[in-house]
Amino acid sequence: MDSFFLPLVAAAIAEWGDKTQILAMLLAARFAKPLPLFLGIGAAAAINMGIASFGGRLLTTMIDPNAAMLFLALGFLFAGVGAFVPFRDPTTGLNWKIGTFATAFVAFLAVEIGDKTQFIAAGFGASGANWAFAAIGATLGVLLGAAPAIMMGTALREAVPLQLIRRIAGGLFLIVSSILAINALSLI
């Protein structure tokens, strides 16, 4: 259950105020077709999280469990630091004329590569969790983060303090990263 639930929660938290949530918001405002947008984002997230989790799983064949836990700590560290790095609104896909599903799929596939959620999914894949459950959980977490943006569009920005949520999430990720690293290095 942890293999599924923890990546789901971590990914959902990581998506709040992230560039991918902003992209979902902007695409929702442009297309006003929630279902194909949701499906396109879901398909892209499934591919990205699957690759990341499986890559993490492959890594576990080469490292010991403490190193795998340290790798997960690194994923949370990247997510935590990334939450404090400013970014411009993504423009990927905003002017494409390939349809809602295709635009959402390709744009999210591109924007999510190397994103903090992918590092977290790789970390859970490496931590001994079932990589497929970790990928499914992280994918659903991405969708949980995208759903309010898809349903509310740009109104989400006015209704919710995204920057504050992003910073709080970043702080939580830094704390989790520290705890995991201390455990992995057997400092306590």
Residue frames as a rotation matrix with the C-alpha (Angstrom) as fourth column:
MET 1
0.564 0.825 0.000 0.00
0.825 -0.564 0.000 0.00
0.000 0.000 -1.000 0.00
ASP 2
0.382 -0.518 -0.765 2.89
0.182 -0.770 0.612 2.37
-0.906 -0.373 -0.199 0.78
SER 3
-0.589 -0.644 0.489 4.24
0.562 0.109 0.820 1.73
-0.581 0.758 0.298 -2.74
PHE 4
-0.223 0.625 0.749 1.10
0.873 -0.213 0.438 3.35
0.433 0.751 -0.498 -4.13
PHE 5
0.673 0.691 -0.264 -0.09
0.729 -0.558 0.397 5.81
0.127 -0.459 -0.879 -1.49
LEU 6
0.249 -0.639 -0.728 3.15
0.503 -0.557 0.661 7.62
-0.828 -0.530 0.183 -0.62
PRO 7
-0.784 -0.519 0.340 4.04
0.552 -0.335 0.763 8.48
-0.282 0.786 0.550 -4.25
LEU 8
-0.029 0.865 0.502 0.43
0.858 -0.236 0.456 9.58
0.513 0.443 -0.735 -4.80
VAL 9
0.751 0.323 -0.576 0.51
0.623 -0.637 0.454 12.00
-0.220 -0.700 -0.680 -1.87
ALA 10
-0.109 -0.889 -0.444 4.03
0.466 -0.440 0.768 13.25
-0.878 -0.123 0.462 -2.64
ALA 11
-0.727 -0.146 0.671 3.21
0.686 -0.183 0.704 13.85
0.020 0.972 0.233 -6.33
ALA 12
0.295 0.918 0.263 -0.09
0.847 -0.379 0.373 15.56
0.442 0.113 -0.890 -5.53
ILE 13
0.652 -0.127 -0.747 1.64
0.488 -0.684 0.542 17.92
-0.580 -0.718 -0.384 -3.10
ALA 14
-0.394 -0.919 -0.023 4.53
0.517 -0.242 0.821 18.54
-0.760 0.312 0.570 -5.52
GLU 15
-0.401 0.278 0.873 2.16
0.891 -0.102 0.442 19.58
0.212 0.955 -0.207 -8.30
TRP 16
0.606 0.722 -0.334 0.54
0.782 -0.619 0.078 22.44
-0.150 -0.308 -0.939 -6.36
GLY 17
0.764 -0.235 -0.601 1.78
-0.164 -0.971 0.172 25.71
-0.624 -0.033 -0.781 -7.79
ASP 18
-0.209 -0.880 0.427 4.18
0.281 0.364 0.888 23.87
-0.937 0.306 0.171 -10.09
LYS 19
-0.633 -0.106 -0.766 4.69
-0.595 -0.566 0.570 24.77
-0.494 0.818 0.295 -13.73
THR 20
-0.946 0.321 -0.050 2.71
0.217 0.738 0.639 21.70
0.242 0.594 -0.767 -14.80
GLN 21
-0.244 0.894 -0.375 -0.32
0.855 0.016 -0.518 22.83
-0.457 -0.448 -0.769 -12.80
ILE 22
-0.190 0.108 -0.976 0.02
-0.189 -0.979 -0.071 26.30
-0.963 0.171 0.207 -14.34
LEU 23
-0.921 -0.164 -0.353 0.24
-0.375 0.131 0.918 24.70
-0.104 0.978 -0.182 -17.80
ALA 24
-0.680 0.734 0.009 -2.95
0.732 0.677 0.078 22.71
0.051 0.060 -0.997 -17.09
MET 25
-0.069 0.631 -0.773 -4.63
0.516 -0.640 -0.569 25.94
-0.854 -0.438 -0.282 -16.00
LEU 26
-0.413 -0.175 -0.894 -3.59
-0.504 -0.773 0.385 27.78
-0.758 0.609 0.231 -19.18
LEU 27
-0.988 0.074 -0.138 -4.57
-0.072 0.567 0.820 24.89
0.139 0.820 -0.555 -21.45
ALA 28
-0.451 0.876 -0.170 -7.95
0.844 0.357 -0.400 24.65
-0.290 -0.324 -0.901 -19.69
ALA 29
-0.050 0.399 -0.916 -8.54
0.054 -0.914 -0.401 28.34
-0.997 -0.069 0.025 -20.34
ARG 30
-0.668 -0.281 -0.689 -7.64
-0.622 -0.296 0.725 27.88
-0.407 0.913 0.023 -24.00
PHE 31
-0.927 0.186 -0.327 -9.52
-0.097 0.721 0.686 24.67
0.363 0.667 -0.650 -24.80
ALA 32
-0.391 0.805 0.447 -12.43
-0.900 -0.231 -0.371 24.50
-0.195 -0.547 0.814 -22.33
LYS 33
0.455 0.443 -0.772 -12.59
-0.550 0.822 0.148 20.72
0.700 0.357 0.618 -22.90
PRO 34
0.237 -0.413 0.879 -11.80
-0.961 0.030 0.274 19.11
-0.139 -0.910 -0.390 -19.54
LEU 35
0.796 0.128 0.592 -12.04
-0.203 0.977 0.061 15.40
-0.571 -0.169 0.804 -20.44
PRO 36
0.830 -0.541 0.135 -9.55
0.394 0.398 -0.829 15.27
0.395 0.741 0.543 -23.35
LEU 37
0.313 -0.719 0.620 -7.26
-0.587 -0.660 -0.469 17.61
0.746 -0.218 -0.629 -21.41
PHE 38
0.409 -0.067 0.910 -7.41
-0.851 0.331 0.407 15.35
-0.329 -0.941 0.079 -18.34
LEU 39
0.911 -0.023 0.412 -6.81
0.120 0.970 -0.212 12.22
-0.394 0.243 0.886 -20.46
GLY 40
0.698 -0.692 0.186 -3.88
0.107 -0.157 -0.982 13.79
0.708 0.705 -0.035 -22.32
ILE 41
0.169 -0.609 0.775 -2.24
-0.880 -0.448 -0.160 14.86
0.445 -0.655 -0.611 -19.07
GLY 42
0.587 0.138 0.798 -2.89
-0.621 0.709 0.334 11.43
-0.520 -0.691 0.502 -17.57
ALA 43
0.960 -0.241 0.143 -1.34
0.277 0.737 -0.616 9.60
0.043 0.631 0.774 -20.52
ALA 44
0.400 -0.852 0.338 1.76
-0.187 -0.436 -0.880 11.82
0.897 0.289 -0.334 -20.46
ALA 45
0.196 -0.289 0.937 2.09
-0.972 -0.181 0.147 11.50
0.128 -0.940 -0.316 -16.69
ALA 46
0.865 0.167 0.474 1.75
-0.267 0.951 0.153 7.70
-0.425 -0.259 0.867 -16.89
ILE 47
0.777 -0.628 0.053 4.61
0.353 0.364 -0.862 7.51
0.522 0.688 0.505 -19.39
ASN 48
0.156 -0.756 0.635 6.86
-0.440 -0.629 -0.641 9.92
0.884 -0.180 -0.431 -17.48
MET 49
0.270 -0.014 0.963 6.19
-0.959 0.084 0.270 8.38
-0.084 -0.996 0.009 -14.07
GLY 50
0.978 0.089 0.186 6.51
-0.068 0.991 -0.118 4.86
-0.195 0.103 0.975 -15.48
ILE 51
0.542 -0.839 0.055 9.92
0.205 0.068 -0.976 5.63
0.815 0.540 0.208 -16.97
ALA 52
0.011 -0.543 0.840 11.08
-0.732 -0.577 -0.363 7.34
0.682 -0.610 -0.404 -13.77
SER 53
0.510 0.255 0.822 9.86
-0.814 0.452 0.365 4.59
-0.279 -0.855 0.438 -11.43
PHE 54
0.984 -0.168 0.057 11.23
0.177 0.917 -0.358 1.81
0.008 0.362 0.932 -13.62
GLY 55
0.346 -0.903 0.255 14.55
-0.060 -0.293 -0.954 3.66
0.936 0.314 -0.156 -13.91
GLY 56
0.085 -0.243 0.966 14.65
-0.959 -0.283 0.013 3.89
0.271 -0.928 -0.257 -10.13
ARG 57
0.835 0.287 0.470 13.90
-0.417 0.887 0.198 0.18
-0.360 -0.362 0.860 -9.90
LEU 58
0.792 -0.602 -0.101 16.79
0.262 0.485 -0.835 -0.62
0.551 0.635 0.542 -12.25
LEU 59
0.118 -0.759 0.641 19.04
-0.561 -0.583 -0.587 1.45
0.819 -0.290 -0.494 -10.03
THR 60
0.515 0.141 0.846 18.23
-0.848 0.230 0.478 -0.73
-0.127 -0.963 0.238 -7.00
THR 61
0.979 -0.201 -0.047 19.92
0.186 0.957 -0.222 -3.69
0.089 0.209 0.974 -8.66
MET 62
0.277 -0.934 0.228 23.20
0.410 -0.100 -0.907 -1.76
0.869 0.344 0.355 -8.45
ILE 63
-0.416 -0.403 0.815 23.01
-0.463 -0.678 -0.571 -0.13
0.782 -0.615 0.095 -5.00
ASP 64
-0.783 0.128 -0.609 22.31
0.532 0.645 -0.549 -1.16
0.323 -0.754 -0.573 -1.42
PRO 65
0.158 0.980 -0.120 19.12
0.911 -0.098 0.401 -0.21
0.382 -0.172 -0.908 0.48
ASN 66
0.163 -0.140 -0.977 20.75
0.662 -0.719 0.213 2.73
-0.732 -0.681 -0.025 2.29
ALA 67
-0.864 -0.484 -0.139 21.92
0.194 -0.574 0.795 4.19
-0.464 0.661 0.590 -1.01
ALA 68
-0.524 0.763 0.379 18.39
0.667 0.091 0.739 3.70
0.529 0.640 -0.557 -2.39
MET 69
0.393 0.656 -0.645 16.98
0.911 -0.374 0.175 5.61
-0.126 -0.656 -0.744 0.59
LEU 70
-0.287 -0.592 -0.753 19.54
0.373 -0.793 0.481 8.34
-0.882 -0.142 0.449 -0.03
PHE 71
-0.916 0.021 0.401 18.39
0.392 -0.167 0.904 8.46
0.086 0.986 0.145 -3.66
LEU 72
0.077 0.997 0.016 14.81
0.885 -0.075 0.460 8.98
0.460 -0.021 -0.888 -2.46
ALA 73
0.268 -0.069 -0.961 16.08
0.705 -0.666 0.244 11.72
-0.657 -0.743 -0.130 -0.12
LEU 74
-0.785 -0.603 -0.140 17.71
0.304 -0.573 0.761 13.36
-0.539 0.555 0.633 -3.14
GLY 75
-0.527 0.687 0.500 14.37
0.689 0.001 0.725 13.26
0.498 0.727 -0.473 -4.99
PHE 76
0.514 0.728 -0.453 12.71
0.853 -0.382 0.355 15.08
0.086 -0.569 -0.818 -2.10
LEU 77
-0.132 -0.653 -0.746 15.66
0.548 -0.675 0.494 17.50
-0.826 -0.343 0.447 -1.89
PHE 78
-0.906 -0.174 0.385 15.26
0.423 -0.364 0.830 18.40
-0.004 0.915 0.403 -5.58
ALA 79
-0.052 0.973 0.224 11.51
0.780 -0.100 0.618 18.84
0.624 0.207 -0.754 -5.07
GLY 80
0.457 0.210 -0.864 12.07
0.825 -0.462 0.324 21.01
-0.331 -0.862 -0.385 -2.00
VAL 81
-0.487 -0.712 -0.506 14.68
0.385 -0.695 0.607 23.24
-0.784 0.101 0.612 -3.58
GLY 82
-0.799 0.197 0.568 12.68
0.562 -0.093 0.822 23.40
0.214 0.976 -0.037 -6.82
ALA 83
0.224 0.960 -0.170 9.71
0.955 -0.181 0.233 24.80
0.193 -0.214 -0.958 -4.94
PHE 84
0.415 -0.130 -0.900 11.73
0.469 -0.818 0.334 27.91
-0.780 -0.561 -0.278 -4.09
VAL 85
-0.737 -0.668 0.106 13.10
0.393 -0.296 0.871 28.50
-0.550 0.683 0.480 -7.59
PRO 86
0.027 0.789 -0.614 10.99
-0.326 -0.574 -0.752 31.00
-0.945 0.220 0.242 -9.52
PHE 87
-0.672 -0.172 0.720 9.79
0.580 0.482 0.657 30.12
-0.461 0.859 -0.224 -13.01
ARG 88
-0.728 0.475 -0.494 7.91
-0.640 -0.729 0.243 31.78
-0.245 0.493 0.835 -15.82
ASP 89
0.275 0.890 0.365 4.54
-0.490 0.456 -0.743 30.47
-0.827 0.025 0.561 -16.87
PRO 90
-0.573 -0.474 0.668 5.04
0.275 0.657 0.702 27.67
-0.772 0.586 -0.247 -19.37
THR 91
-0.068 0.526 -0.848 3.99
-0.780 -0.558 -0.284 28.44
-0.622 0.641 0.449 -22.94
THR 92
-0.937 -0.348 0.028 4.46
-0.269 0.769 0.580 24.94
-0.224 0.536 -0.814 -24.34
GLY 93
-0.741 0.622 0.252 1.44
0.670 0.708 0.225 23.96
-0.038 0.335 -0.941 -26.41
LEU 94
-0.323 0.682 -0.656 -0.56
0.285 -0.591 -0.755 27.13
-0.903 -0.431 -0.003 -25.95
ASN 95
-0.051 0.280 -0.959 -0.61
-0.760 -0.634 -0.145 27.92
-0.648 0.721 0.246 -29.68
TRP 96
-0.935 -0.309 0.177 -0.58
-0.146 0.785 0.602 24.40
-0.325 0.537 -0.779 -31.09
LYS 97
-0.087 0.921 -0.380 -3.43
-0.974 -0.160 -0.163 23.37
-0.211 0.355 0.911 -33.37
ILE 98
-0.716 -0.243 -0.654 -3.32
-0.430 0.892 0.139 19.60
0.550 0.381 -0.743 -32.93
GLY 99
0.221 0.894 -0.391 -6.36
0.000 0.401 0.916 19.17
0.975 -0.202 0.088 -30.70
THR 100
0.542 0.108 0.834 -6.91
-0.753 -0.379 0.538 19.17
0.374 -0.919 -0.124 -26.97
PHE 101
0.962 -0.152 0.225 -5.76
0.011 0.848 0.529 15.62
-0.271 -0.507 0.818 -26.17
ALA 102
0.551 -0.792 0.263 -2.66
0.744 0.323 -0.585 15.74
0.378 0.518 0.767 -28.38
THR 103
0.230 -0.452 0.862 -1.65
-0.173 -0.890 -0.421 19.19
0.958 -0.053 -0.283 -27.15
ALA 104
0.680 0.073 0.730 -2.04
-0.727 -0.066 0.683 18.20
0.098 -0.995 0.008 -23.50
PHE 105
0.941 -0.304 0.150 -0.22
0.275 0.943 0.190 14.91
-0.199 -0.137 0.970 -24.07
VAL 106
0.382 -0.845 0.376 2.79
0.706 0.004 -0.708 16.32
0.596 0.536 0.598 -25.94
ALA 107
0.263 -0.262 0.929 3.07
-0.352 -0.922 -0.160 19.48
0.898 -0.285 -0.335 -23.82
PHE 108
0.761 0.068 0.645 2.97
-0.648 0.138 0.749 17.55
-0.038 -0.988 0.149 -20.55
LEU 109
0.856 -0.513 0.054 5.31
0.516 0.850 -0.108 14.88
0.009 0.120 0.993 -21.83
ALA 110
0.182 -0.815 0.549 7.84
0.484 -0.412 -0.772 17.63
0.856 0.406 0.320 -22.58
VAL 111
0.203 -0.066 0.977 7.31
-0.550 -0.833 0.058 19.82
0.810 -0.549 -0.205 -19.51
GLU 112
0.892 0.244 0.381 7.25
-0.452 0.431 0.781 16.94
0.026 -0.869 0.494 -17.00
ILE 113
0.630 -0.728 -0.269 10.63
0.519 0.653 -0.551 15.53
0.578 0.208 0.789 -18.09
GLY 114
-0.442 -0.896 -0.040 13.10
0.552 -0.237 -0.799 16.28
0.707 -0.375 0.599 -15.32
ASP 115
0.105 0.570 0.815 10.37
-0.448 -0.704 0.550 17.80
0.888 -0.423 0.181 -13.15
LYS 116
-0.549 -0.368 0.751 10.43
-0.819 0.058 -0.571 17.31
0.166 -0.928 -0.333 -9.39
THR 117
0.438 0.779 0.449 7.58
-0.812 0.557 -0.174 14.80
-0.386 -0.288 0.876 -9.53
GLN 118
0.752 -0.228 -0.619 9.65
-0.306 0.712 -0.633 12.61
0.585 0.665 0.465 -11.82
PHE 119
-0.376 -0.919 0.121 12.56
-0.498 0.090 -0.862 12.68
0.781 -0.384 -0.491 -9.35
ILE 120
-0.275 0.362 0.891 10.20
-0.921 0.165 -0.352 11.66
-0.274 -0.917 0.288 -6.56
ALA 121
0.793 0.597 -0.122 8.78
-0.601 0.735 -0.313 8.80
-0.097 0.321 0.942 -8.66
ALA 122
0.330 -0.768 -0.549 12.32
-0.278 0.477 -0.834 7.60
0.902 0.428 -0.056 -9.45
GLY 123
-0.548 -0.545 0.635 13.18
-0.727 -0.066 -0.684 7.77
0.414 -0.836 -0.360 -5.76
PHE 124
0.157 0.683 0.714 10.18
-0.864 0.445 -0.236 5.66
-0.479 -0.580 0.659 -4.79
GLY 125
0.845 0.088 -0.527 11.01
-0.415 0.729 -0.544 3.19
0.336 0.679 0.653 -7.57
ALA 126
-0.041 -0.970 -0.238 14.53
-0.288 0.240 -0.927 2.90
0.957 0.030 -0.289 -6.17
SER 127
-0.321 -0.119 0.940 13.45
-0.914 -0.221 -0.340 2.68
0.248 -0.968 -0.038 -2.53
GLY 128
-0.990 -0.069 0.119 12.29
-0.098 0.962 -0.254 -0.90
-0.097 -0.264 -0.960 -2.84
ALA 129
-0.162 0.986 -0.045 8.68
-0.460 -0.116 -0.880 -0.02
-0.873 -0.122 0.472 -3.51
ASN 130
-0.025 0.260 0.965 6.88
0.748 0.645 -0.155 -1.84
-0.663 0.718 -0.211 -6.29
TRP 131
-0.850 -0.448 -0.278 7.86
0.193 -0.755 0.626 0.37
-0.491 0.479 0.728 -9.21
ALA 132
-0.664 0.660 0.351 4.54
0.477 0.012 0.879 -0.13
0.576 0.751 -0.322 -11.04
PHE 133
0.305 0.781 -0.545 2.51
0.938 -0.149 0.312 0.88
0.162 -0.607 -0.778 -7.98
ALA 134
-0.222 -0.473 -0.853 4.83
0.571 -0.772 0.279 3.84
-0.790 -0.425 0.441 -7.46
ALA 135
-0.973 -0.141 0.184 4.29
0.229 -0.461 0.857 4.90
-0.036 0.876 0.481 -11.09
ILE 136
-0.235 0.963 0.129 0.51
0.689 0.072 0.721 4.54
0.685 0.258 -0.681 -10.81
GLY 137
0.296 0.318 -0.901 0.44
0.920 -0.348 0.179 6.44
-0.257 -0.882 -0.395 -7.51
ALA 138
-0.550 -0.582 -0.599 2.62
0.381 -0.813 0.441 9.26
-0.743 0.015 0.669 -8.87
THR 139
-0.859 0.297 0.417 0.49
0.373 -0.195 0.907 9.45
0.351 0.935 0.057 -12.03
LEU 140
0.157 0.974 -0.166 -2.69
0.832 -0.040 0.553 9.79
0.531 -0.225 -0.817 -9.98
GLY 141
0.071 -0.228 -0.971 -0.94
0.786 -0.587 0.195 12.40
-0.615 -0.777 0.138 -7.83
VAL 142
-0.923 -0.385 -0.015 -0.15
0.270 -0.675 0.687 14.44
-0.275 0.630 0.726 -10.95
LEU 143
-0.502 0.812 0.299 -3.80
0.473 -0.032 0.880 14.16
0.724 0.583 -0.369 -11.97
LEU 144
0.292 0.581 -0.759 -4.94
0.956 -0.151 0.251 15.24
0.031 -0.799 -0.600 -8.50
GLY 145
-0.359 -0.506 -0.784 -2.77
0.499 -0.814 0.297 18.32
-0.789 -0.285 0.545 -8.85
ALA 146
-0.990 -0.053 0.133 -3.99
0.143 -0.417 0.898 19.02
0.008 0.907 0.420 -12.39
ALA 147
-0.371 0.928 0.038 -7.71
0.894 0.346 0.284 18.44
0.251 0.140 -0.958 -11.73
PRO 148
0.218 0.497 -0.840 -8.41
0.680 -0.695 -0.234 21.75
-0.700 -0.521 -0.489 -9.91
ALA 149
-0.562 -0.505 -0.655 -6.48
-0.121 -0.733 0.670 23.62
-0.818 0.456 0.351 -12.62
ILE 150
-0.935 0.257 0.243 -8.48
0.321 0.326 0.889 21.90
0.149 0.910 -0.388 -15.35
MET 151
-0.120 0.978 -0.172 -11.81
0.985 0.139 0.104 22.53
0.126 -0.157 -0.980 -13.66
MET 152
0.454 0.313 -0.834 -11.17
0.605 -0.796 0.030 26.12
-0.654 -0.519 -0.550 -12.56
GLY 153
0.526 -0.340 0.779 -8.80
0.696 -0.354 -0.624 27.35
0.489 0.871 0.050 -15.27
THR 154
-0.405 -0.773 0.488 -7.08
0.375 -0.628 -0.682 30.63
0.834 -0.094 0.544 -14.52
ALA 155
0.442 0.633 0.635 -9.59
-0.406 -0.490 0.771 31.35
0.800 -0.599 0.040 -11.72
LEU 156
0.697 -0.252 -0.671 -7.55
0.610 0.701 0.370 28.94
0.377 -0.667 0.642 -9.58
ARG 157
-0.338 -0.918 0.207 -4.77
0.698 -0.392 -0.599 31.52
0.631 -0.058 0.774 -9.46
GLU 158
-0.394 0.265 0.880 -7.07
-0.401 -0.911 0.095 34.08
0.827 -0.315 0.465 -7.84
ALA 159
0.610 0.792 0.027 -8.84
-0.412 0.287 0.865 31.61
0.677 -0.539 0.501 -5.56
VAL 160
0.907 -0.326 -0.266 -5.83
0.420 0.701 0.576 29.82
-0.002 -0.635 0.773 -4.07
PRO 161
0.683 -0.724 -0.095 -2.45
-0.673 -0.674 0.303 31.17
-0.283 -0.143 -0.948 -2.86
LEU 162
0.953 -0.243 -0.180 -0.41
0.103 0.821 -0.561 28.88
0.284 0.516 0.808 -5.14
GLN 163
0.159 -0.957 0.243 2.94
-0.281 -0.280 -0.918 30.50
0.947 0.078 -0.313 -4.30
LEU 164
-0.037 -0.109 0.993 2.39
-0.994 -0.095 -0.047 30.02
0.099 -0.990 -0.105 -0.57
ILE 165
0.839 0.392 0.378 1.27
-0.427 0.904 0.010 26.41
-0.338 -0.170 0.926 -1.02
ARG 166
0.761 -0.609 -0.224 4.30
0.064 0.415 -0.908 25.77
0.645 0.677 0.355 -3.22
ARG 167
-0.109 -0.846 0.522 6.67
-0.592 -0.366 -0.718 27.15
0.798 -0.387 -0.461 -0.58
ILE 168
0.226 0.258 0.939 5.04
-0.937 0.320 0.138 25.19
-0.265 -0.912 0.314 2.25
ALA 169
0.991 0.127 0.028 5.28
-0.110 0.931 -0.347 22.02
-0.071 0.341 0.937 0.15
GLY 170
0.433 -0.900 -0.047 8.93
-0.129 -0.011 -0.992 22.83
0.892 0.435 -0.121 -0.55
GLY 171
-0.147 -0.444 0.884 9.63
-0.927 -0.250 -0.281 23.17
0.346 -0.860 -0.375 3.16
LEU 172
0.609 0.445 0.656 7.92
-0.649 0.755 0.090 19.84
-0.455 -0.481 0.749 3.87
PHE 173
0.938 -0.283 -0.199 9.95
0.048 0.678 -0.733 18.16
0.343 0.678 0.650 1.14
LEU 174
0.074 -0.959 0.274 13.19
-0.469 -0.276 -0.839 19.54
0.880 -0.067 -0.470 2.60
ILE 175
0.015 0.011 1.000 12.24
-0.988 0.156 0.013 18.17
-0.156 -0.988 0.013 6.03
VAL 176
0.889 0.348 0.299 11.37
-0.294 0.932 -0.213 14.75
-0.352 0.101 0.930 4.57
SER 177
0.689 -0.695 -0.205 14.63
-0.091 0.198 -0.976 14.79
0.719 0.691 0.073 2.60
SER 178
-0.115 -0.753 0.647 16.63
-0.825 -0.291 -0.485 15.53
0.554 -0.590 -0.588 5.75
ILE 179
0.304 0.313 0.900 14.94
-0.824 0.560 0.084 12.74
-0.478 -0.767 0.428 7.71
LEU 180
0.996 0.083 0.019 15.50
-0.058 0.832 -0.552 10.22
-0.062 0.548 0.834 4.91
ALA 181
0.429 -0.903 -0.020 19.15
-0.260 -0.102 -0.960 11.27
0.865 0.417 -0.278 4.48
ILE 182
-0.106 -0.430 0.897 19.83
-0.982 -0.096 -0.162 11.03
0.156 -0.898 -0.412 8.22
ASN 183
0.619 0.419 0.664 18.27
-0.525 0.850 -0.047 7.56
-0.584 -0.320 0.746 8.23
ALA 184
0.964 -0.224 -0.145 20.15
-0.002 0.537 -0.843 6.44
0.266 0.813 0.517 5.12
LEU 185
0.156 -0.972 0.176 23.48
-0.346 -0.221 -0.912 7.64
0.925 0.081 -0.371 6.49
SER 186
0.402 0.114 -0.908 22.72
0.646 0.668 0.370 6.04
0.649 -0.735 0.195 9.89
LEU 187
-0.477 -0.579 0.661 23.44
0.013 -0.757 -0.653 9.31
0.879 -0.303 0.368 11.66
ILE 188
-0.154 0.476 0.866 20.84
-0.966 -0.255 -0.032 8.58
0.206 -0.842 0.499 14.32
